[in-house]
Amino acid sequence: MGHSERDLNEHPVALVDKKILVKEFLSVLSTESVKYETEDLTPFECDGLSAYPQIPMIAVLPENEEQVCQVMKICHQYKVPIVFRGAGTGLSGGAIPYDQGVLLVLSKLKSITHIDPIGRYAVVQPGVRNAAISEATKMYKLYYAPDPSSQIACSIGGNVAENSGGVHCLKYGLTVNNILKVRFVTIEGEIVEIGSEGLDSPGYDLLALLTGSEGLLGVLTEVTVKLLPTPEKAQAIMASFDDVEKAGRAVADIIEAGIIPAGLEMMDKKAINAVEQFIGAGYPMDAEAMLLCESDGSSEEVESEIQKTIEVLYRAGATEITVSTDEAHRLKLWAGRKSAFPAVGRVLPDYFCMDGTIPRKTLPNVLKRIAEMEDEFQLQCANVFHAGDGNLHPLIMFDANEGDQLQRAEKYGAAILELCVEVGGTITGEHGVGIEKINQMCVQFDNQEIQTFLNLKQAFDPEGRLNPGKAIPTLNRCAEFGHMHVHRGEERFPDIPRF
């Protein structure tokens, strides 16, 4: 079995006394940057996936790259597992701490160190908020395109780690399409720089490998991002439908017509109602589904594309269409979409925000099957997603304090992810795997592919101490999951122990 026999990427045990580590960290960090008492560690017990909280042994908050290197060298010397954390907005549990390890928090590295308006790039530290980049470059009529719904809070280091997307990723791509260079610190505490300000650089494309690696290969300390010219005009269409499947087919019709919108989002009735009651964006509460479709570019391009899109939407069965009248109206329509997650959080105490991607042509059938699963698992599910590129975000609502609802929500989520694989898609689009989807990695990939992932990790992290237990399962874990996993028609999704 090779490296997997050593349980690479599972849970190595720290063999050093906590007091020794605290003393070592205090020798390179300020007192307020080393947290080791329970009351100080509790705020770091989870990320956006709050169902599995865990207190770390120690949390450290370095203030510069040199301190990051010193922390990594100490952890390497004492063979201590390390989990990295940015703003803590991740939704797959990638930043949930390890109780026998150190949580390395990068929120203090929050400077934009250089903006080059001619070269159209900016150099930023990992703790810089996504939205802050566009705010800082607005004076140059430039902006950073990837815009996750959490962009006012999420940080660029986490965006790179998860390869985040956003509502405009259909036209402008994910994080991997919008960065040029990164600096990262290895497990040994050494600095490595990959990529360049140019369009290409020699050698293997390690930049793409690091993007989306979920903290398994190294810790980012600097990112050079691409900047794009701010479009002359942007306009949004809101289209209502009396049937979810019609809305799903309309998405494929738009792309088939040769239209590549800047954004193409879909919400079903549950999501529409939750959002409208929360923020009052002017959404049609009597609709079964709605699409938000945005065009941007020159005034002439936008006018032409909007008219063409309206024609496609009416042919697809849209019952009502609203076009934004000015910039304030456009932003209000998008504010509703970007408030979907907190809006649904007001309906029930807990929810899982799933993240899978499917071929656009399968969208109507997949939505139908997700709705049928509500009866099977006796839980509600609101759908809101990046329809243009098939990135689903079903929001499974439950109350963890009521009976077995948490367990049923987990099984419902697993069923949706495995449905995505079944129709030719994948278990993630932008949220990463973390701990949430690690069992479904065994469904998505075979043993040889998993082994290749493990081999890559070993090249960067021979002892498996970077973010252990996340993203890449061991072959032993896949064998256990395969043994317990029974296909549809029986109990398909048995309880799998989580760490």
C-alpha positions as CSV (number, residue, x, y, z in Angstrom):
1,M,0.0,0.0,0.0
2,G,3.0,2.3,0.2
3,H,2.6,5.5,2.2
4,S,-1.0,4.9,3.2
5,E,0.1,2.0,5.5
6,R,1.6,4.7,7.7
7,D,-1.8,6.4,7.9
8,L,-0.3,9.4,6.1
9,N,-2.7,12.4,6.6
10,E,-4.5,10.9,9.5
11,H,-3.8,12.0,13.1
12,P,-0.1,12.2,14.2
13,V,0.3,12.6,18.0
14,A,2.3,15.5,19.4
15,L,5.0,14.0,21.7
16,V,6.0,17.2,23.4
17,D,4.6,18.8,26.6
18,K,2.3,21.7,26.1
19,K,4.3,23.9,28.5
20,I,7.5,23.4,26.5
21,L,5.7,24.5,23.3
22,V,4.2,27.6,24.9
23,K,7.6,28.6,26.2
24,E,9.1,28.1,22.7
25,F,6.3,30.2,21.0
26,L,6.7,33.0,23.6
27,S,10.3,33.2,22.7
28,V,9.4,34.4,19.1
29,L,5.9,35.8,19.5
30,S,4.3,38.4,21.8
31,T,2.3,37.3,24.8
32,E,-1.0,38.2,23.2
33,S,-0.1,36.2,20.1
34,V,0.0,32.8,22.0
35,K,-3.3,31.4,23.2
36,Y,-3.3,28.3,25.4
37,E,-6.0,28.7,28.0
38,T,-9.4,27.1,27.2
39,E,-11.3,30.4,27.4
40,D,-8.9,32.0,24.9
41,L,-9.0,29.0,22.6
42,T,-12.8,28.5,22.4
43,P,-13.3,31.2,19.7
44,F,-11.1,29.1,17.4
45,E,-13.0,25.8,17.9
46,C,-14.5,25.6,14.4
47,D,-14.8,27.4,11.1
48,G,-18.0,27.9,9.2
49,L,-18.8,24.2,9.7
50,S,-19.9,24.4,13.3
51,A,-21.2,20.9,13.8
52,Y,-17.9,19.4,14.9
53,P,-16.2,21.9,17.3
54,Q,-12.7,21.1,18.6
55,I,-10.4,23.0,20.9
56,P,-6.8,23.2,19.8
57,M,-3.9,22.5,22.1
58,I,-2.4,26.0,21.3
59,A,-3.3,28.8,18.9
60,V,-0.6,31.2,17.6
61,L,-1.2,34.5,15.7
62,P,2.1,35.5,14.0
63,E,2.4,39.1,12.8
64,N,4.8,38.7,9.9
65,E,6.3,36.1,7.6
66,E,9.4,35.6,9.7
67,Q,7.3,34.7,12.7
68,V,5.4,32.2,10.6
69,C,8.7,30.6,9.7
70,Q,9.8,30.5,13.4
71,V,6.5,28.8,14.3
72,M,6.8,26.2,11.6
73,K,10.4,25.5,12.6
74,I,9.3,24.9,16.3
75,C,6.5,22.7,15.2
76,H,8.8,20.7,12.9
77,Q,11.4,20.4,15.6
78,Y,8.9,18.9,18.1
79,K,7.0,17.0,15.4
80,V,3.7,18.9,16.2
81,P,0.7,18.8,13.8
82,I,-0.4,22.2,12.4
83,V,-3.7,23.4,11.2
84,F,-3.9,26.8,9.4
85,R,-6.8,29.3,9.8
86,G,-7.6,32.5,8.0
87,A,-10.9,34.3,8.7
88,G,-12.7,31.1,9.7
89,T,-15.4,31.4,7.0
90,G,-14.7,28.0,5.3
91,L,-17.7,25.7,5.1
92,S,-16.1,22.2,4.9
93,G,-14.3,22.1,8.2
94,G,-10.8,22.6,6.7
95,A,-9.8,24.9,9.5
96,I,-11.3,22.9,12.4
97,P,-8.4,22.5,14.9
98,Y,-6.7,19.3,15.9
99,D,-6.7,18.8,19.7
100,Q,-3.2,17.5,19.8
101,G,-1.8,20.2,17.5
102,V,-1.2,23.9,16.9
103,L,-3.7,26.2,15.2
104,L,-1.7,28.8,13.1
105,V,-4.0,31.8,12.6
106,L,-3.0,34.2,9.8
107,S,-5.5,37.0,10.5
108,K,-2.8,39.5,11.5
109,L,-1.0,39.3,8.1
110,K,-3.5,41.7,6.5
111,S,-1.4,44.2,4.5
112,I,-1.8,45.0,0.8
113,T,2.0,45.5,0.1
114,H,1.9,46.6,-3.5
115,I,-0.5,47.6,-6.3
116,D,0.7,47.8,-9.9
117,P,-2.0,49.4,-12.0
118,I,0.1,49.1,-15.2
119,G,0.8,45.4,-14.7
120,R,-2.7,44.9,-13.3
121,Y,-1.8,43.0,-10.2
122,A,-1.6,43.4,-6.4
123,V,0.6,41.7,-3.8
124,V,-1.3,40.9,-0.6
125,Q,-0.8,39.0,2.6
126,P,-3.1,36.0,3.4
127,G,-5.2,37.8,6.0
128,V,-6.4,40.5,3.5
129,R,-10.2,40.4,3.0
130,N,-11.4,39.5,-0.4
131,A,-13.5,42.6,-0.8
132,A,-10.6,44.8,0.5
133,I,-8.6,44.2,-2.7
134,S,-11.3,45.7,-4.9
135,E,-11.8,48.5,-2.4
136,A,-8.1,49.4,-2.5
137,T,-7.8,49.2,-6.4
138,K,-11.0,51.0,-7.2
139,M,-9.1,54.3,-7.6
140,Y,-7.3,52.7,-10.6
141,K,-10.6,51.5,-12.1
142,L,-9.5,47.9,-11.4
143,Y,-10.9,45.1,-9.3
144,Y,-10.3,41.5,-8.2
145,A,-12.9,39.3,-9.9
146,P,-13.5,36.2,-7.6
147,D,-16.3,37.2,-5.2
148,P,-17.5,34.5,-2.7
149,S,-20.7,35.4,-0.9
150,S,-18.6,35.8,2.3
151,Q,-16.2,38.3,0.5
152,I,-16.7,41.0,3.1
153,A,-15.2,38.7,5.7
154,C,-13.2,35.9,4.0
155,S,-9.5,36.3,3.5
156,I,-7.4,35.7,0.4
157,G,-5.3,33.0,2.0
158,G,-8.3,30.9,2.6
159,N,-9.6,31.7,-0.9
160,V,-6.4,30.2,-2.3
161,A,-6.4,27.2,0.0
162,E,-10.0,26.3,-1.0
163,N,-9.9,27.6,-4.6
164,S,-12.9,29.8,-3.9
165,G,-15.3,31.0,-6.6
166,G,-18.3,33.2,-6.3
167,V,-21.2,34.5,-8.3
168,H,-19.0,35.8,-11.1
169,C,-16.9,32.7,-11.6
170,L,-18.7,31.6,-14.7
171,K,-17.2,34.3,-16.8
172,Y,-14.0,35.2,-14.8
173,G,-13.0,31.9,-13.3
174,L,-12.1,30.6,-9.8
175,T,-9.2,31.7,-7.6
176,V,-6.8,29.5,-9.6
177,N,-7.6,31.6,-12.7
178,N,-6.9,34.9,-10.9
179,I,-3.6,34.6,-9.1
180,L,-0.1,34.9,-10.5
181,K,2.3,34.0,-7.7
182,V,2.4,32.9,-4.1
183,R,4.9,32.6,-1.3
184,F,4.5,29.8,1.2
185,V,6.4,28.3,4.1
186,T,7.2,24.6,4.1
187,I,6.8,22.2,7.0
188,E,10.5,22.8,7.7
189,G,10.0,26.6,8.0
190,E,11.6,27.5,4.7
191,I,10.2,30.1,2.2
192,V,9.3,29.0,-1.3
193,E,8.0,31.3,-4.1
194,I,6.2,29.9,-7.1
195,G,4.7,31.6,-10.2
196,S,5.5,35.0,-11.6
197,E,3.9,38.4,-12.5
198,G,4.0,37.2,-16.1
199,L,1.4,35.0,-17.9
200,D,3.7,31.9,-17.6
201,S,6.7,30.6,-15.7
202,P,9.0,27.6,-16.3
203,G,8.8,24.3,-14.7
204,Y,5.8,22.4,-13.2
205,D,2.6,24.3,-12.5
206,L,3.0,24.2,-8.7
207,L,0.9,27.3,-8.4
208,A,-2.2,25.3,-9.5
209,L,-1.2,22.5,-7.1
210,L,-1.0,24.8,-4.1
211,T,-4.3,26.4,-5.1
212,G,-7.1,24.3,-3.5
213,S,-4.6,22.2,-1.5
214,E,-6.5,23.1,1.8
215,G,-3.4,23.6,3.9
216,L,-2.0,20.1,3.3
217,L,1.2,21.3,1.5
218,G,2.4,24.5,3.1
219,V,1.2,27.8,4.7
220,L,0.7,30.8,2.4
221,T,2.3,34.1,3.4
222,E,1.9,36.2,0.2
223,V,-0.4,36.1,-2.8
224,T,0.0,38.1,-6.1
225,V,-3.5,38.5,-7.6
226,K,-4.6,39.5,-11.1
227,L,-6.6,42.7,-11.4
228,L,-9.2,43.4,-14.1
229,P,-10.5,46.7,-15.5
230,T,-13.8,47.6,-13.9
231,P,-16.6,47.1,-16.6
232,E,-18.1,50.2,-18.0
233,K,-21.6,48.9,-17.2
234,A,-23.2,46.0,-15.5
235,Q,-26.9,45.1,-15.5
236,A,-28.8,42.2,-13.9
237,I,-32.0,40.3,-14.9
238,M,-34.2,38.6,-12.4
239,A,-36.4,36.0,-14.0
240,S,-39.3,34.1,-12.2
241,F,-40.4,30.6,-13.0
242,D,-43.4,28.5,-11.9
243,D,-41.4,25.3,-12.0
244,V,-37.9,24.5,-10.8
245,E,-37.1,22.2,-13.7
246,K,-38.0,25.0,-16.2
247,A,-35.5,27.3,-14.4
248,G,-32.9,24.5,-14.6
249,R,-33.4,24.0,-18.3
250,A,-33.3,27.8,-18.9
251,V,-29.7,27.8,-17.6
252,A,-28.6,25.3,-20.3
253,D,-30.6,27.3,-22.9
254,I,-28.7,30.5,-22.0
255,I,-25.3,28.9,-22.4
256,E,-26.4,27.0,-25.6
257,A,-27.4,30.4,-27.1
258,G,-23.7,31.4,-26.9
259,I,-24.3,33.8,-23.9
260,I,-21.6,33.8,-21.2
261,P,-23.1,35.9,-18.4
262,A,-20.9,37.6,-15.8
263,G,-23.1,35.8,-13.2
264,L,-25.9,33.2,-13.5
265,E,-27.5,32.2,-10.2
266,M,-30.6,30.2,-9.2
267,M,-32.7,30.0,-6.1
268,D,-35.7,27.8,-5.3
269,K,-38.9,28.9,-3.4
270,K,-37.5,28.1,0.1
271,A,-34.4,30.1,-0.5
272,I,-36.4,33.0,-2.2
273,N,-38.8,33.3,0.8
274,A,-36.0,33.1,3.4
275,V,-34.0,35.8,1.7
276,E,-37.0,38.1,1.0
277,Q,-38.1,38.0,4.6
278,F,-34.5,38.6,5.7
279,I,-33.3,41.5,3.5
280,G,-36.3,42.6,1.3
281,A,-34.5,42.4,-2.1
282,G,-37.7,42.5,-4.1
283,Y,-37.7,38.8,-4.9
284,P,-40.9,37.1,-6.1
285,M,-42.1,35.0,-3.2
286,D,-44.8,33.3,-5.2
287,A,-42.3,31.9,-7.7
288,E,-41.1,28.3,-7.5
289,A,-37.6,29.4,-8.7
290,M,-35.8,32.4,-10.0
291,L,-32.6,33.2,-11.9
292,L,-30.3,36.1,-11.5
293,C,-28.4,36.8,-14.7
294,E,-25.8,39.6,-15.1
295,S,-24.2,41.1,-18.2
296,D,-21.2,43.4,-18.0
297,G,-18.9,45.2,-20.5
298,S,-19.4,48.2,-22.7
299,S,-22.9,49.8,-22.8
300,E,-23.5,48.4,-26.3
301,E,-22.4,44.9,-25.3
302,V,-24.6,44.9,-22.2
303,E,-27.7,46.2,-24.0
304,S,-27.3,43.6,-26.7
305,E,-26.7,40.7,-24.3
306,I,-29.5,41.7,-22.0
307,Q,-32.0,41.7,-24.9
308,K,-30.8,38.3,-26.2
309,T,-31.0,36.8,-22.7
310,I,-34.6,38.1,-22.1
311,E,-35.7,36.4,-25.3
312,V,-34.1,33.1,-24.2
313,L,-35.7,33.3,-20.8
314,Y,-39.2,33.9,-22.1
315,R,-38.8,31.0,-24.5
316,A,-37.7,28.8,-21.6
317,G,-40.9,29.6,-19.7
318,A,-40.1,32.6,-17.5
319,T,-43.3,34.1,-16.1
320,E,-41.9,37.5,-15.1
321,I,-38.7,39.3,-15.9
322,T,-37.2,42.4,-14.1
323,V,-34.2,44.2,-15.3
324,S,-32.1,46.4,-12.9
325,T,-32.8,50.1,-13.6
326,D,-29.6,51.5,-12.1
327,E,-26.5,50.4,-10.1
328,A,-28.3,50.6,-6.7
329,H,-31.1,48.3,-8.0
330,R,-28.5,45.8,-9.4
331,L,-26.6,45.7,-6.1
332,K,-29.9,45.2,-4.2
333,L,-30.7,42.1,-6.3
334,W,-27.2,40.7,-5.7
335,A,-27.4,41.5,-2.0
336,G,-30.3,39.1,-1.7
337,R,-28.3,36.3,-3.3
338,K,-25.3,37.0,-1.1
339,S,-27.4,37.0,2.0
340,A,-28.9,33.5,1.3
341,F,-26.8,31.6,3.8
342,P,-27.6,33.8,6.8
343,A,-31.2,34.1,5.7
344,V,-31.7,30.3,5.7
345,G,-29.9,30.2,9.1
346,R,-32.9,32.1,10.5
347,V,-35.4,29.3,9.5
348,L,-33.9,26.6,11.7
349,P,-31.0,26.6,14.3
350,D,-28.6,24.6,12.0
351,Y,-27.9,23.9,8.4
352,F,-25.3,22.2,6.2
353,C,-24.3,24.1,3.2
354,M,-23.4,21.5,0.7
355,D,-21.1,22.1,-2.4
356,G,-21.2,19.8,-5.4
357,T,-20.9,20.4,-9.1
358,I,-22.8,18.7,-11.9
359,P,-23.0,19.0,-15.8
360,R,-25.5,21.8,-16.6
361,K,-27.7,19.4,-18.7
362,T,-28.4,17.3,-15.6
363,L,-29.6,20.2,-13.5
364,P,-33.4,19.7,-13.8
365,N,-33.2,16.0,-12.9
366,V,-30.8,16.6,-10.0
367,L,-33.0,19.3,-8.5
368,K,-36.0,16.9,-8.8
369,R,-34.1,14.1,-7.0
370,I,-32.9,16.5,-4.2
371,A,-36.5,17.4,-3.6
372,E,-37.5,13.8,-3.4
373,M,-34.8,13.2,-0.8
374,E,-36.6,15.7,1.5
375,D,-39.2,13.0,2.1
376,E,-36.7,10.3,2.4
377,F,-34.7,12.0,5.1
378,Q,-37.6,14.1,6.6
379,L,-35.6,17.3,6.4
380,Q,-36.1,20.6,4.5
381,C,-33.6,21.7,1.8
382,A,-33.3,25.1,0.2
383,N,-31.4,25.4,-3.1
384,V,-29.2,28.3,-4.0
385,F,-26.3,27.9,-6.4
386,H,-24.0,29.1,-9.2
387,A,-26.3,27.7,-11.9
388,G,-24.1,28.8,-14.8
389,D,-21.3,26.4,-14.0
390,G,-23.4,23.7,-12.2
391,N,-22.1,24.4,-8.7
392,L,-24.9,23.4,-6.3
393,H,-25.2,24.8,-2.8
394,P,-28.2,22.8,-1.2
395,L,-28.8,24.1,2.3
396,I,-30.0,21.2,4.5
397,M,-31.9,22.6,7.5
398,F,-32.1,20.8,10.8
399,D,-32.0,21.2,14.6
400,A,-29.0,19.3,16.1
401,N,-30.8,19.3,19.5
402,E,-33.7,17.4,18.2
403,G,-33.4,13.6,18.0
404,D,-31.3,12.2,15.1
405,Q,-31.6,15.3,12.9
406,L,-27.9,15.8,12.7
407,Q,-27.3,12.3,11.6
408,R,-30.0,12.5,9.0
409,A,-28.6,15.8,7.7
410,E,-25.2,14.1,7.3
411,K,-26.7,11.3,5.4
412,Y,-28.8,13.7,3.2
413,G,-25.7,15.6,2.4
414,A,-23.7,12.5,1.5
415,A,-26.6,11.4,-0.7
416,I,-26.5,14.7,-2.6
417,L,-22.7,14.5,-3.1
418,E,-22.9,10.9,-4.4
419,L,-25.7,11.9,-6.7
420,C,-23.4,14.6,-8.1
421,V,-20.8,11.9,-8.9
422,E,-23.4,9.6,-10.3
423,V,-24.5,12.1,-12.9
424,G,-20.9,12.9,-14.0
425,G,-20.1,15.7,-11.6
426,T,-17.8,16.1,-8.6
427,I,-18.2,16.4,-4.8
428,T,-17.0,20.0,-4.6
429,G,-16.9,23.2,-6.6
430,E,-15.4,25.8,-4.3
431,H,-15.8,24.9,-0.6
432,G,-13.1,22.2,-0.5
433,V,-13.3,18.8,1.0
434,G,-12.1,19.4,4.6
435,I,-13.7,16.8,6.9
436,E,-17.2,17.2,5.6
437,K,-16.6,15.3,2.3
438,I,-13.6,13.1,3.1
439,N,-15.7,9.9,2.8
440,Q,-17.1,10.9,-0.5
441,M,-13.5,11.3,-1.9
442,C,-13.6,7.5,-1.7
443,V,-16.6,7.6,-4.1
444,Q,-15.1,10.1,-6.4
445,F,-11.7,8.5,-6.8
446,D,-10.3,5.0,-7.0
447,N,-7.4,3.7,-4.9
448,Q,-4.8,4.5,-7.5
449,E,-5.9,8.1,-7.7
450,I,-6.0,8.4,-3.9
451,Q,-2.5,7.0,-3.7
452,T,-1.3,9.6,-6.1
453,F,-2.7,12.3,-3.9
454,L,-1.0,10.8,-0.9
455,N,2.3,10.6,-2.8
456,L,2.1,14.3,-3.7
457,K,1.4,15.2,0.0
458,Q,4.4,13.1,1.1
459,A,6.6,15.1,-1.2
460,F,5.7,18.3,0.7
461,D,4.9,16.8,4.1
462,P,6.6,13.4,4.7
463,E,5.2,12.8,8.2
464,G,1.7,14.1,7.5
465,R,1.6,16.9,10.0
466,L,0.0,19.6,7.9
467,N,-3.7,19.8,8.5
468,P,-4.0,16.1,9.4
469,G,-7.2,14.2,8.7
470,K,-8.5,16.7,6.0
471,A,-9.2,16.5,2.3
472,I,-7.3,13.3,1.3
473,P,-8.5,10.0,2.9
474,T,-6.1,7.2,3.5
475,L,-6.6,3.9,1.6
476,N,-7.5,2.3,4.9
477,R,-10.2,4.8,5.4
478,C,-11.6,4.2,1.9
479,A,-11.5,0.4,2.5
480,E,-13.5,0.9,5.7
481,F,-16.0,3.2,4.0
482,G,-16.3,0.9,1.1
483,H,-17.0,-2.0,3.4
484,M,-19.7,-0.2,5.3
485,H,-21.2,1.7,2.3
486,V,-24.3,0.0,0.8
487,H,-25.8,1.2,-2.4
488,R,-29.3,2.7,-2.9
489,G,-32.2,0.5,-1.9
490,E,-30.6,-0.4,1.5
491,E,-29.0,1.7,4.2
492,R,-26.6,3.5,2.0
493,F,-25.0,6.0,4.3
494,P,-23.9,4.3,7.6
495,D,-22.5,6.4,10.4
496,I,-18.8,6.9,9.8
497,P,-16.8,7.9,12.9
498,R,-15.5,11.5,12.7
499,F,-12.4,12.7,14.5
